[in-house]
């Protein structure tokens, strides 16, 4: 039983779906916020362009860059056959 579980978990990790989900999560939660932070820090420290923008607004931009949009969550739920959950989230 233990070896079957190991085999199934290894097969799941090698599947294209897993790779796609892993890439999506890494880019959405790590790469995009890092790029946005880098741009904000670079422009904030290098120019006087962002002096009039409050720091809280910059924080909101960073947080929004790492949160997936609601429509994407709803479409993902519906594509996985969870249309009732998608309807609840859309409300």
PyMOL Python script that loads the backbone (N, CA, C, O; Angstrom):
from pymol import cmd

cmd.read_pdbstr("""\
ATOM      1  N   UNK A   1       0.826  -1.198   0.000  1.00  0.00           N
ATOM      2  CA  UNK A   1       0.000   0.000   0.000  1.00  0.00           C
ATOM      3  C   UNK A   1       0.868   1.260   0.000  1.00  0.00           C
ATOM      4  O   UNK A   1       0.569   2.224  -0.704  1.00  0.00           O
ATOM      5  N   UNK A   2       1.930   1.247   0.781  1.00  0.00           N
ATOM      6  CA  UNK A   2       2.813   2.415   0.850  1.00  0.00           C
ATOM      7  C   UNK A   2       3.510   2.679  -0.463  1.00  0.00           C
ATOM      8  O   UNK A   2       3.686   3.832  -0.857  1.00  0.00           O
ATOM      9  N   UNK A   3       3.913   1.608  -1.152  1.00  0.00           N
ATOM     10  CA  UNK A   3       4.601   1.793  -2.433  1.00  0.00           C
ATOM     11  C   UNK A   3       3.634   2.298  -3.504  1.00  0.00           C
ATOM     12  O   UNK A   3       4.032   3.054  -4.390  1.00  0.00           O
ATOM     13  N   UNK A   4       2.364   1.884  -3.425  1.00  0.00           N
ATOM     14  CA  UNK A   4       1.378   2.382  -4.379  1.00  0.00           C
ATOM     15  C   UNK A   4       1.154   3.876  -4.201  1.00  0.00           C
ATOM     16  O   UNK A   4       1.023   4.612  -5.179  1.00  0.00           O
ATOM     17  N   UNK A   5       1.110   4.318  -2.957  1.00  0.00           N
ATOM     18  CA  UNK A   5       0.926   5.746  -2.679  1.00  0.00           C
ATOM     19  C   UNK A   5       2.113   6.529  -3.204  1.00  0.00           C
ATOM     20  O   UNK A   5       1.940   7.597  -3.791  1.00  0.00           O
ATOM     21  N   UNK A   6       3.329   6.006  -2.997  1.00  0.00           N
ATOM     22  CA  UNK A   6       4.521   6.684  -3.505  1.00  0.00           C
ATOM     23  C   UNK A   6       4.493   6.774  -5.027  1.00  0.00           C
ATOM     24  O   UNK A   6       4.806   7.819  -5.598  1.00  0.00           O
ATOM     25  N   UNK A   7       4.117   5.677  -5.680  1.00  0.00           N
ATOM     26  CA  UNK A   7       4.060   5.673  -7.137  1.00  0.00           C
ATOM     27  C   UNK A   7       3.029   6.672  -7.650  1.00  0.00           C
ATOM     28  O   UNK A   7       3.289   7.404  -8.604  1.00  0.00           O
ATOM     29  N   UNK A   8       1.866   6.700  -7.019  1.00  0.00           N
ATOM     30  CA  UNK A   8       0.823   7.629  -7.460  1.00  0.00           C
ATOM     31  C   UNK A   8       1.240   9.075  -7.236  1.00  0.00           C
ATOM     32  O   UNK A   8       0.961   9.937  -8.070  1.00  0.00           O
ATOM     33  N   UNK A   9       1.912   9.351  -6.109  1.00  0.00           N
ATOM     34  CA  UNK A   9       2.337  10.732  -5.865  1.00  0.00           C
ATOM     35  C   UNK A   9       3.431  11.148  -6.834  1.00  0.00           C
ATOM     36  O   UNK A   9       3.469  12.299  -7.268  1.00  0.00           O
ATOM     37  N   UNK A  10       4.329  10.216  -7.180  1.00  0.00           N
ATOM     38  CA  UNK A  10       5.363  10.534  -8.164  1.00  0.00           C
ATOM     39  C   UNK A  10       4.769  10.766  -9.544  1.00  0.00           C
ATOM     40  O   UNK A  10       5.196  11.667 -10.266  1.00  0.00           O
ATOM     41  N   UNK A  11       3.780   9.949  -9.912  1.00  0.00           N
ATOM     42  CA  UNK A  11       3.119  10.149 -11.200  1.00  0.00           C
ATOM     43  C   UNK A  11       2.370  11.467 -11.238  1.00  0.00           C
ATOM     44  O   UNK A  11       2.344  12.142 -12.267  1.00  0.00           O
ATOM     45  N   UNK A  12       1.757  11.839 -10.114  1.00  0.00           N
ATOM     46  CA  UNK A  12       1.034  13.111 -10.063  1.00  0.00           C
ATOM     47  C   UNK A  12       1.992  14.287 -10.199  1.00  0.00           C
ATOM     48  O   UNK A  12       1.659  15.292 -10.827  1.00  0.00           O
ATOM     49  N   UNK A  13       3.179  14.165  -9.614  1.00  0.00           N
ATOM     50  CA  UNK A  13       4.149  15.255  -9.695  1.00  0.00           C
ATOM     51  C   UNK A  13       4.754  15.370 -11.083  1.00  0.00           C
ATOM     52  O   UNK A  13       5.223  16.444 -11.460  1.00  0.00           O
ATOM     53  N   UNK A  14       4.754  14.288 -11.853  1.00  0.00           N
ATOM     54  CA  UNK A  14       5.308  14.319 -13.205  1.00  0.00           C
ATOM     55  C   UNK A  14       4.272  14.728 -14.248  1.00  0.00           C
ATOM     56  O   UNK A  14       4.621  14.938 -15.410  1.00  0.00           O
ATOM     57  N   UNK A  15       3.040  14.843 -13.865  1.00  0.00           N
ATOM     58  CA  UNK A  15       1.991  15.146 -14.832  1.00  0.00           C
ATOM     59  C   UNK A  15       2.095  16.591 -15.317  1.00  0.00           C
ATOM     60  O   UNK A  15       2.562  17.460 -14.581  1.00  0.00           O
ATOM     61  N   UNK A  16       1.668  16.847 -16.537  1.00  0.00           N
ATOM     62  CA  UNK A  16       1.709  18.219 -17.065  1.00  0.00           C
ATOM     63  C   UNK A  16       0.806  19.163 -16.276  1.00  0.00           C
ATOM     64  O   UNK A  16       1.090  20.357 -16.177  1.00  0.00           O
ATOM     65  N   UNK A  17      -0.273  18.637 -15.720  1.00  0.00           N
ATOM     66  CA  UNK A  17      -1.171  19.490 -14.934  1.00  0.00           C
ATOM     67  C   UNK A  17      -0.467  20.011 -13.695  1.00  0.00           C
ATOM     68  O   UNK A  17      -0.600  21.185 -13.350  1.00  0.00           O
ATOM     69  N   UNK A  18       0.283  19.144 -13.023  1.00  0.00           N
ATOM     70  CA  UNK A  18       1.024  19.576 -11.839  1.00  0.00           C
ATOM     71  C   UNK A  18       2.040  20.647 -12.203  1.00  0.00           C
ATOM     72  O   UNK A  18       2.171  21.653 -11.506  1.00  0.00           O
ATOM     73  N   UNK A  19       2.759  20.424 -13.301  1.00  0.00           N
ATOM     74  CA  UNK A  19       3.756  21.405 -13.727  1.00  0.00           C
ATOM     75  C   UNK A  19       3.105  22.748 -14.058  1.00  0.00           C
ATOM     76  O   UNK A  19       3.648  23.807 -13.746  1.00  0.00           O
ATOM     77  N   UNK A  20       1.945  22.688 -14.689  1.00  0.00           N
ATOM     78  CA  UNK A  20       1.241  23.917 -15.042  1.00  0.00           C
ATOM     79  C   UNK A  20       0.795  24.659 -13.780  1.00  0.00           C
ATOM     80  O   UNK A  20       0.977  25.872 -13.669  1.00  0.00           O
ATOM     81  N   UNK A  21       0.212  23.923 -12.833  1.00  0.00           N
ATOM     82  CA  UNK A  21      -0.223  24.559 -11.591  1.00  0.00           C
ATOM     83  C   UNK A  21       0.959  25.094 -10.790  1.00  0.00           C
ATOM     84  O   UNK A  21       0.878  26.176 -10.207  1.00  0.00           O
ATOM     85  N   UNK A  22       2.050  24.345 -10.760  1.00  0.00           N
ATOM     86  CA  UNK A  22       3.232  24.797 -10.041  1.00  0.00           C
ATOM     87  C   UNK A  22       3.771  26.085 -10.661  1.00  0.00           C
ATOM     88  O   UNK A  22       4.079  27.041  -9.949  1.00  0.00           O
ATOM     89  N   UNK A  23       3.883  26.106 -11.991  1.00  0.00           N
ATOM     90  CA  UNK A  23       4.386  27.296 -12.679  1.00  0.00           C
ATOM     91  C   UNK A  23       3.460  28.486 -12.449  1.00  0.00           C
ATOM     92  O   UNK A  23       3.927  29.597 -12.202  1.00  0.00           O
ATOM     93  N   UNK A  24       2.158  28.261 -12.530  1.00  0.00           N
ATOM     94  CA  UNK A  24       1.211  29.345 -12.311  1.00  0.00           C
ATOM     95  C   UNK A  24       1.356  29.916 -10.899  1.00  0.00           C
ATOM     96  O   UNK A  24       1.401  31.133 -10.723  1.00  0.00           O
ATOM     97  N   UNK A  25       1.428  29.043  -9.900  1.00  0.00           N
ATOM     98  CA  UNK A  25       1.534  29.516  -8.519  1.00  0.00           C
ATOM     99  C   UNK A  25       2.842  30.237  -8.265  1.00  0.00           C
ATOM    100  O   UNK A  25       2.860  31.269  -7.594  1.00  0.00           O
ATOM    101  N   UNK A  26       3.931  29.713  -8.788  1.00  0.00           N
ATOM    102  CA  UNK A  26       5.226  30.363  -8.572  1.00  0.00           C
ATOM    103  C   UNK A  26       5.259  31.733  -9.241  1.00  0.00           C
ATOM    104  O   UNK A  26       5.708  32.708  -8.638  1.00  0.00           O
ATOM    105  N   UNK A  27       4.784  31.811 -10.484  1.00  0.00           N
ATOM    106  CA  UNK A  27       4.825  33.111 -11.160  1.00  0.00           C
ATOM    107  C   UNK A  27       3.866  34.102 -10.527  1.00  0.00           C
ATOM    108  O   UNK A  27       4.168  35.292 -10.440  1.00  0.00           O
ATOM    109  N   UNK A  28       2.710  33.617 -10.084  1.00  0.00           N
ATOM    110  CA  UNK A  28       1.708  34.523  -9.533  1.00  0.00           C
ATOM    111  C   UNK A  28       2.055  34.983  -8.122  1.00  0.00           C
ATOM    112  O   UNK A  28       1.771  36.124  -7.759  1.00  0.00           O
ATOM    113  N   UNK A  29       2.666  34.110  -7.323  1.00  0.00           N
ATOM    114  CA  UNK A  29       2.913  34.425  -5.920  1.00  0.00           C
ATOM    115  C   UNK A  29       4.345  34.854  -5.622  1.00  0.00           C
ATOM    116  O   UNK A  29       4.601  35.437  -4.569  1.00  0.00           O
ATOM    117  N   UNK A  30       5.285  34.577  -6.527  1.00  0.00           N
ATOM    118  CA  UNK A  30       6.680  34.922  -6.245  1.00  0.00           C
ATOM    119  C   UNK A  30       7.253  35.869  -7.296  1.00  0.00           C
ATOM    120  O   UNK A  30       7.756  36.940  -6.957  1.00  0.00           O
ATOM    121  N   UNK A  31       7.180  35.481  -8.567  1.00  0.00           N
ATOM    122  CA  UNK A  31       7.858  36.238  -9.613  1.00  0.00           C
ATOM    123  C   UNK A  31       7.213  37.603  -9.826  1.00  0.00           C
ATOM    124  O   UNK A  31       7.909  38.618  -9.848  1.00  0.00           O
ATOM    125  N   UNK A  32       5.896  37.638  -9.984  1.00  0.00           N
ATOM    126  CA  UNK A  32       5.218  38.914 -10.235  1.00  0.00           C
ATOM    127  C   UNK A  32       5.403  39.911  -9.091  1.00  0.00           C
ATOM    128  O   UNK A  32       5.750  41.061  -9.357  1.00  0.00           O
ATOM    129  N   UNK A  33       5.186  39.522  -7.819  1.00  0.00           N
ATOM    130  CA  UNK A  33       5.444  40.491  -6.745  1.00  0.00           C
ATOM    131  C   UNK A  33       6.905  40.927  -6.686  1.00  0.00           C
ATOM    132  O   UNK A  33       7.187  42.080  -6.360  1.00  0.00           O
ATOM    133  N   UNK A  34       7.835  40.030  -6.993  1.00  0.00           N
ATOM    134  CA  UNK A  34       9.250  40.412  -6.975  1.00  0.00           C
ATOM    135  C   UNK A  34       9.544  41.459  -8.053  1.00  0.00           C
ATOM    136  O   UNK A  34      10.278  42.418  -7.811  1.00  0.00           O
ATOM    137  N   UNK A  35       8.971  41.271  -9.237  1.00  0.00           N
ATOM    138  CA  UNK A  35       9.171  42.255 -10.315  1.00  0.00           C
ATOM    139  C   UNK A  35       8.537  43.586  -9.938  1.00  0.00           C
ATOM    140  O   UNK A  35       9.145  44.640 -10.122  1.00  0.00           O
ATOM    141  N   UNK A  36       7.317  43.543  -9.411  1.00  0.00           N
ATOM    142  CA  UNK A  36       6.634  44.784  -9.019  1.00  0.00           C
ATOM    143  C   UNK A  36       7.405  45.491  -7.897  1.00  0.00           C
ATOM    144  O   UNK A  36       7.575  46.709  -7.933  1.00  0.00           O
ATOM    145  N   UNK A  37       7.867  44.730  -6.909  1.00  0.00           N
ATOM    146  CA  UNK A  37       8.662  45.334  -5.827  1.00  0.00           C
ATOM    147  C   UNK A  37       9.944  45.945  -6.375  1.00  0.00           C
ATOM    148  O   UNK A  37      10.330  47.049  -5.992  1.00  0.00           O
ATOM    149  N   UNK A  38      10.601  45.217  -7.277  1.00  0.00           N
ATOM    150  CA  UNK A  38      11.832  45.738  -7.869  1.00  0.00           C
ATOM    151  C   UNK A  38      11.607  47.032  -8.627  1.00  0.00           C
ATOM    152  O   UNK A  38      12.397  47.970  -8.518  1.00  0.00           O
ATOM    153  N   UNK A  39      10.531  47.082  -9.394  1.00  0.00           N
ATOM    154  CA  UNK A  39      10.213  48.308 -10.136  1.00  0.00           C
ATOM    155  C   UNK A  39       9.889  49.449  -9.183  1.00  0.00           C
ATOM    156  O   UNK A  39      10.373  50.567  -9.361  1.00  0.00           O
ATOM    157  N   UNK A  40       9.070  49.170  -8.169  1.00  0.00           N
ATOM    158  CA  UNK A  40       8.711  50.224  -7.216  1.00  0.00           C
ATOM    159  C   UNK A  40       9.926  50.717  -6.433  1.00  0.00           C
ATOM    160  O   UNK A  40      10.101  51.923  -6.254  1.00  0.00           O
ATOM    161  N   UNK A  41      10.756  49.800  -5.971  1.00  0.00           N
ATOM    162  CA  UNK A  41      11.953  50.210  -5.216  1.00  0.00           C
ATOM    163  C   UNK A  41      12.913  50.952  -6.129  1.00  0.00           C
ATOM    164  O   UNK A  41      13.480  51.973  -5.738  1.00  0.00           O
ATOM    165  N   UNK A  42      13.101  50.448  -7.343  1.00  0.00           N
ATOM    166  CA  UNK A  42      14.014  51.114  -8.266  1.00  0.00           C
ATOM    167  C   UNK A  42      13.568  52.519  -8.622  1.00  0.00           C
ATOM    168  O   UNK A  42      14.373  53.450  -8.630  1.00  0.00           O
ATOM    169  N   UNK A  43      12.295  52.671  -8.915  1.00  0.00           N
ATOM    170  CA  UNK A  43      11.799  54.004  -9.257  1.00  0.00           C
ATOM    171  C   UNK A  43      11.669  54.898  -8.035  1.00  0.00           C
ATOM    172  O   UNK A  43      11.834  56.114  -8.136  1.00  0.00           O
ATOM    173  N   UNK A  44      11.376  54.312  -6.883  1.00  0.00           N
ATOM    174  CA  UNK A  44      11.221  55.108  -5.665  1.00  0.00           C
ATOM    175  C   UNK A  44      12.570  55.634  -5.188  1.00  0.00           C
ATOM    176  O   UNK A  44      12.671  56.774  -4.736  1.00  0.00           O
ATOM    177  N   UNK A  45      13.596  54.808  -5.289  1.00  0.00           N
ATOM    178  CA  UNK A  45      14.915  55.231  -4.825  1.00  0.00           C
ATOM    179  C   UNK A  45      15.680  56.022  -5.881  1.00  0.00           C
ATOM    180  O   UNK A  45      16.527  56.850  -5.545  1.00  0.00           O
ATOM    181  N   UNK A  46      15.389  55.772  -7.146  1.00  0.00           N
ATOM    182  CA  UNK A  46      16.168  56.395  -8.209  1.00  0.00           C
ATOM    183  C   UNK A  46      15.634  57.713  -8.717  1.00  0.00           C
ATOM    184  O   UNK A  46      16.387  58.517  -9.266  1.00  0.00           O
ATOM    185  N   UNK A  47      14.336  57.950  -8.541  1.00  0.00           N
ATOM    186  CA  UNK A  47      13.744  59.183  -9.067  1.00  0.00           C
ATOM    187  C   UNK A  47      12.860  59.822  -8.008  1.00  0.00           C
ATOM    188  O   UNK A  47      12.614  59.246  -6.948  1.00  0.00           O
ATOM    189  N   UNK A  48      12.395  61.002  -8.313  1.00  0.00           N
ATOM    190  CA  UNK A  48      11.440  61.680  -7.426  1.00  0.00           C
ATOM    191  C   UNK A  48      10.021  61.539  -7.955  1.00  0.00           C
ATOM    192  O   UNK A  48       9.119  62.269  -7.544  1.00  0.00           O
ATOM    193  N   UNK A  49       9.833  60.598  -8.865  1.00  0.00           N
ATOM    194  CA  UNK A  49       8.539  60.390  -9.511  1.00  0.00           C
ATOM    195  C   UNK A  49       7.477  59.911  -8.522  1.00  0.00           C
ATOM    196  O   UNK A  49       6.315  60.305  -8.624  1.00  0.00           O
ATOM    197  N   UNK A  50       7.868  59.068  -7.570  1.00  0.00           N
ATOM    198  CA  UNK A  50       6.911  58.475  -6.635  1.00  0.00           C
ATOM    199  C   UNK A  50       6.850  59.191  -5.286  1.00  0.00           C
ATOM    200  O   UNK A  50       6.282  58.644  -4.340  1.00  0.00           O
ATOM    201  N   UNK A  51       7.403  60.371  -5.167  1.00  0.00           N
ATOM    202  CA  UNK A  51       7.390  61.073  -3.879  1.00  0.00           C
ATOM    203  C   UNK A  51       5.990  61.480  -3.448  1.00  0.00           C
ATOM    204  O   UNK A  51       5.712  61.549  -2.251  1.00  0.00           O
ATOM    205  N   UNK A  52       5.107  61.750  -4.396  1.00  0.00           N
ATOM    206  CA  UNK A  52       3.758  62.195  -4.046  1.00  0.00           C
ATOM    207  C   UNK A  52       2.805  61.036  -3.768  1.00  0.00           C
ATOM    208  O   UNK A  52       1.707  61.258  -3.259  1.00  0.00           O
ATOM    209  N   UNK A  53       3.202  59.797  -4.092  1.00  0.00           N
ATOM    210  CA  UNK A  53       2.340  58.628  -3.870  1.00  0.00           C
ATOM    211  C   UNK A  53       2.550  58.119  -2.451  1.00  0.00           C
ATOM    212  O   UNK A  53       3.687  57.868  -2.051  1.00  0.00           O
ATOM    213  N   UNK A  54       1.469  57.961  -1.678  1.00  0.00           N
ATOM    214  CA  UNK A  54       1.621  57.476  -0.298  1.00  0.00           C
ATOM    215  C   UNK A  54       2.175  56.045  -0.266  1.00  0.00           C
ATOM    216  O   UNK A  54       1.985  55.265  -1.199  1.00  0.00           O
ATOM    217  N   UNK A  55       2.858  55.731   0.824  1.00  0.00           N
ATOM    218  CA  UNK A  55       3.450  54.400   0.960  1.00  0.00           C
ATOM    219  C   UNK A  55       2.373  53.312   1.028  1.00  0.00           C
ATOM    220  O   UNK A  55       2.600  52.191   0.571  1.00  0.00           O
ATOM    221  N   UNK A  56       1.222  53.628   1.585  1.00  0.00           N
ATOM    222  CA  UNK A  56       0.146  52.651   1.660  1.00  0.00           C
ATOM    223  C   UNK A  56      -0.355  52.267   0.268  1.00  0.00           C
ATOM    224  O   UNK A  56      -0.703  51.109   0.037  1.00  0.00           O
ATOM    225  N   UNK A  57      -0.395  53.213  -0.650  1.00  0.00           N
ATOM    226  CA  UNK A  57      -0.802  52.919  -2.023  1.00  0.00           C
ATOM    227  C   UNK A  57       0.200  51.994  -2.697  1.00  0.00           C
ATOM    228  O   UNK A  57      -0.188  51.121  -3.473  1.00  0.00           O
ATOM    229  N   UNK A  58       1.475  52.176  -2.410  1.00  0.00           N
ATOM    230  CA  UNK A  58       2.495  51.283  -2.957  1.00  0.00           C
ATOM    231  C   UNK A  58       2.331  49.877  -2.397  1.00  0.00           C
ATOM    232  O   UNK A  58       2.513  48.897  -3.119  1.00  0.00           O
ATOM    233  N   UNK A  59       1.990  49.769  -1.121  1.00  0.00           N
ATOM    234  CA  UNK A  59       1.756  48.470  -0.504  1.00  0.00           C
ATOM    235  C   UNK A  59       0.555  47.776  -1.131  1.00  0.00           C
ATOM    236  O   UNK A  59       0.586  46.565  -1.348  1.00  0.00           O
ATOM    237  N   UNK A  60      -0.493  48.521  -1.424  1.00  0.00           N
ATOM    238  CA  UNK A  60      -1.674  47.951  -2.077  1.00  0.00           C
ATOM    239  C   UNK A  60      -1.315  47.416  -3.461  1.00  0.00           C
ATOM    240  O   UNK A  60      -1.813  46.363  -3.859  1.00  0.00           O
ATOM    241  N   UNK A  61      -0.475  48.111  -4.188  1.00  0.00           N
ATOM    242  CA  UNK A  61      -0.048  47.649  -5.514  1.00  0.00           C
ATOM    243  C   UNK A  61       0.713  46.339  -5.390  1.00  0.00           C
ATOM    244  O   UNK A  61       0.505  45.428  -6.191  1.00  0.00           O
ATOM    245  N   UNK A  62       1.589  46.229  -4.402  1.00  0.00           N
ATOM    246  CA  UNK A  62       2.358  44.995  -4.214  1.00  0.00           C
ATOM    247  C   UNK A  62       1.437  43.837  -3.851  1.00  0.00           C
ATOM    248  O   UNK A  62       1.585  42.742  -4.393  1.00  0.00           O
ATOM    249  N   UNK A  63       0.492  44.058  -2.946  1.00  0.00           N
ATOM    250  CA  UNK A  63      -0.429  42.992  -2.536  1.00  0.00           C
ATOM    251  C   UNK A  63      -1.314  42.579  -3.707  1.00  0.00           C
ATOM    252  O   UNK A  63      -1.535  41.386  -3.919  1.00  0.00           O
ATOM    253  N   UNK A  64      -1.823  43.544  -4.470  1.00  0.00           N
ATOM    254  CA  UNK A  64      -2.679  43.217  -5.618  1.00  0.00           C
ATOM    255  C   UNK A  64      -1.933  42.451  -6.701  1.00  0.00           C
ATOM    256  O   UNK A  64      -2.546  41.692  -7.452  1.00  0.00           O
ATOM    257  N   UNK A  65      -0.630  42.635  -6.790  1.00  0.00           N
ATOM    258  CA  UNK A  65       0.127  41.910  -7.810  1.00  0.00           C
ATOM    259  C   UNK A  65       0.256  40.429  -7.489  1.00  0.00           C
ATOM    260  O   UNK A  65       0.496  39.623  -8.388  1.00  0.00           O
ATOM    261  N   UNK A  66       0.101  40.057  -6.221  1.00  0.00           N
ATOM    262  CA  UNK A  66       0.275  38.649  -5.861  1.00  0.00           C
ATOM    263  C   UNK A  66      -1.035  37.908  -5.630  1.00  0.00           C
ATOM    264  O   UNK A  66      -1.021  36.693  -5.433  1.00  0.00           O
ATOM    265  N   UNK A  67      -2.152  38.599  -5.649  1.00  0.00           N
ATOM    266  CA  UNK A  67      -3.441  37.956  -5.422  1.00  0.00           C
ATOM    267  C   UNK A  67      -4.080  37.646  -6.773  1.00  0.00           C
ATOM    268  O   UNK A  67      -4.216  38.537  -7.612  1.00  0.00           O
ATOM    269  N   UNK A  68      -4.472  36.388  -6.992  1.00  0.00           N
ATOM    270  CA  UNK A  68      -5.099  36.085  -8.276  1.00  0.00           C
ATOM    271  C   UNK A  68      -6.444  36.781  -8.415  1.00  0.00           C
ATOM    272  O   UNK A  68      -7.173  36.904  -7.431  1.00  0.00           O
ATOM    273  N   UNK A  69      -6.785  37.232  -9.598  1.00  0.00           N
ATOM    274  CA  UNK A  69      -8.066  37.905  -9.781  1.00  0.00           C
ATOM    275  C   UNK A  69      -9.232  36.951  -9.528  1.00  0.00           C
ATOM    276  O   UNK A  69      -9.116  35.744  -9.743  1.00  0.00           O
ATOM    277  N   UNK A  70     -10.336  37.495  -9.076  1.00  0.00           N
ATOM    278  CA  UNK A  70     -11.499  36.684  -8.717  1.00  0.00           C
ATOM    279  C   UNK A  70     -12.032  35.910  -9.919  1.00  0.00           C
ATOM    280  O   UNK A  70     -12.473  34.769  -9.776  1.00  0.00           O
ATOM    281  N   UNK A  71     -11.995  36.515 -11.089  1.00  0.00           N
ATOM    282  CA  UNK A  71     -12.520  35.834 -12.271  1.00  0.00           C
ATOM    283  C   UNK A  71     -11.713  34.576 -12.574  1.00  0.00           C
ATOM    284  O   UNK A  71     -12.279  33.564 -12.987  1.00  0.00           O
ATOM    285  N   UNK A  72     -10.408  34.626 -12.376  1.00  0.00           N
ATOM    286  CA  UNK A  72      -9.570  33.459 -12.597  1.00  0.00           C
ATOM    287  C   UNK A  72      -9.902  32.341 -11.616  1.00  0.00           C
ATOM    288  O   UNK A  72      -9.917  31.169 -11.993  1.00  0.00           O
ATOM    289  N   UNK A  73     -10.165  32.691 -10.373  1.00  0.00           N
ATOM    290  CA  UNK A  73     -10.545  31.698  -9.366  1.00  0.00           C
ATOM    291  C   UNK A  73     -11.881  31.065  -9.742  1.00  0.00           C
ATOM    292  O   UNK A  73     -12.040  29.848  -9.645  1.00  0.00           O
ATOM    293  N   UNK A  74     -12.830  31.872 -10.165  1.00  0.00           N
ATOM    294  CA  UNK A  74     -14.159  31.359 -10.541  1.00  0.00           C
ATOM    295  C   UNK A  74     -14.052  30.423 -11.744  1.00  0.00           C
ATOM    296  O   UNK A  74     -14.660  29.352 -11.750  1.00  0.00           O
ATOM    297  N   UNK A  75     -13.290  30.816 -12.754  1.00  0.00           N
ATOM    298  CA  UNK A  75     -13.132  29.970 -13.937  1.00  0.00           C
ATOM    299  C   UNK A  75     -12.415  28.671 -13.599  1.00  0.00           C
ATOM    300  O   UNK A  75     -12.754  27.619 -14.139  1.00  0.00           O
ATOM    301  N   UNK A  76     -11.437  28.734 -12.716  1.00  0.00           N
ATOM    302  CA  UNK A  76     -10.738  27.514 -12.310  1.00  0.00           C
ATOM    303  C   UNK A  76     -11.670  26.567 -11.576  1.00  0.00           C
ATOM    304  O   UNK A  76     -11.631  25.358 -11.804  1.00  0.00           O
ATOM    305  N   UNK A  77     -12.503  27.099 -10.700  1.00  0.00           N
ATOM    306  CA  UNK A  77     -13.455  26.257  -9.978  1.00  0.00           C
ATOM    307  C   UNK A  77     -14.453  25.608 -10.937  1.00  0.00           C
ATOM    308  O   UNK A  77     -14.753  24.420 -10.823  1.00  0.00           O
ATOM    309  N   UNK A  78     -14.958  26.390 -11.871  1.00  0.00           N
ATOM    310  CA  UNK A  78     -15.941  25.841 -12.814  1.00  0.00           C
ATOM    311  C   UNK A  78     -15.320  24.809 -13.742  1.00  0.00           C
ATOM    312  O   UNK A  78     -15.978  23.834 -14.104  1.00  0.00           O
ATOM    313  N   UNK A  79     -14.071  25.002 -14.133  1.00  0.00           N
ATOM    314  CA  UNK A  79     -13.428  24.038 -15.022  1.00  0.00           C
ATOM    315  C   UNK A  79     -13.132  22.721 -14.321  1.00  0.00           C
ATOM    316  O   UNK A  79     -13.021  21.684 -14.974  1.00  0.00           O
ATOM    317  N   UNK A  80     -13.004  22.751 -13.006  1.00  0.00           N
ATOM    318  CA  UNK A  80     -12.764  21.531 -12.242  1.00  0.00           C
ATOM    319  C   UNK A  80     -14.062  20.839 -11.844  1.00  0.00           C
ATOM    320  O   UNK A  80     -14.035  19.860 -11.099  1.00  0.00           O
ATOM    321  N   UNK A  81     -15.205  21.337 -12.332  1.00  0.00           N
ATOM    322  CA  UNK A  81     -16.488  20.704 -12.031  1.00  0.00           C
ATOM    323  C   UNK A  81     -17.103  21.163 -10.736  1.00  0.00           C
ATOM    324  O   UNK A  81     -18.045  20.542 -10.244  1.00  0.00           O
ATOM    325  N   UNK A  82     -16.592  22.234 -10.176  1.00  0.00           N
ATOM    326  CA  UNK A  82     -17.140  22.772  -8.921  1.00  0.00           C
ATOM    327  C   UNK A  82     -17.931  24.026  -9.211  1.00  0.00           C
ATOM    328  O   UNK A  82     -17.616  25.098  -8.694  1.00  0.00           O
ATOM    329  N   UNK A  83     -18.958  23.901 -10.035  1.00  0.00           N
ATOM    330  CA  UNK A  83     -19.708  25.072 -10.455  1.00  0.00           C
ATOM    331  C   UNK A  83     -20.485  25.690  -9.307  1.00  0.00           C
ATOM    332  O   UNK A  83     -20.706  26.901  -9.306  1.00  0.00           O
ATOM    333  N   UNK A  84     -20.910  24.893  -8.323  1.00  0.00           N
ATOM    334  CA  UNK A  84     -21.615  25.465  -7.168  1.00  0.00           C
ATOM    335  C   UNK A  84     -20.670  26.353  -6.354  1.00  0.00           C
ATOM    336  O   UNK A  84     -21.059  27.435  -5.916  1.00  0.00           O
ATOM    337  N   UNK A  85     -19.452  25.906  -6.153  1.00  0.00           N
ATOM    338  CA  UNK A  85     -18.465  26.720  -5.435  1.00  0.00           C
ATOM    339  C   UNK A  85     -18.140  27.986  -6.224  1.00  0.00           C
ATOM    340  O   UNK A  85     -17.973  29.058  -5.643  1.00  0.00           O
ATOM    341  N   UNK A  86     -18.052  27.858  -7.551  1.00  0.00           N
ATOM    342  CA  UNK A  86     -17.808  29.027  -8.392  1.00  0.00           C
ATOM    343  C   UNK A  86     -18.927  30.037  -8.297  1.00  0.00           C
ATOM    344  O   UNK A  86     -18.682  31.243  -8.299  1.00  0.00           O
ATOM    345  N   UNK A  87     -20.171  29.548  -8.213  1.00  0.00           N
ATOM    346  CA  UNK A  87     -21.317  30.451  -8.072  1.00  0.00           C
ATOM    347  C   UNK A  87     -21.280  31.159  -6.728  1.00  0.00           C
ATOM    348  O   UNK A  87     -21.627  32.337  -6.641  1.00  0.00           O
ATOM    349  N   UNK A  88     -20.863  30.456  -5.673  1.00  0.00           N
ATOM    350  CA  UNK A  88     -20.784  31.082  -4.350  1.00  0.00           C
ATOM    351  C   UNK A  88     -19.695  32.150  -4.331  1.00  0.00           C
ATOM    352  O   UNK A  88     -19.897  33.235  -3.786  1.00  0.00           O
ATOM    353  N   UNK A  89     -18.550  31.847  -4.918  1.00  0.00           N
ATOM    354  CA  UNK A  89     -17.441  32.811  -4.950  1.00  0.00           C
ATOM    355  C   UNK A  89     -17.814  34.036  -5.774  1.00  0.00           C
ATOM    356  O   UNK A  89     -17.423  35.154  -5.438  1.00  0.00           O
ATOM    357  N   UNK A  90     -18.571  33.832  -6.855  1.00  0.00           N
ATOM    358  CA  UNK A  90     -18.918  34.970  -7.723  1.00  0.00           C
ATOM    359  C   UNK A  90     -19.878  35.938  -7.055  1.00  0.00           C
ATOM    360  O   UNK A  90     -19.952  37.106  -7.438  1.00  0.00           O
ATOM    361  N   UNK A  91     -20.617  35.459  -6.053  1.00  0.00           N
ATOM    362  CA  UNK A  91     -21.522  36.358  -5.333  1.00  0.00           C
ATOM    363  C   UNK A  91     -20.731  37.139  -4.344  1.00  0.00           C
ATOM    364  O   UNK A  91     -21.288  37.964  -3.621  1.00  0.00           O
TER     365      UNK A  91
END
""", "prot")
cmd.dss("prot")
cmd.show_as("cartoon", "prot")
cmd.util.cbc("prot")
cmd.orient("prot")
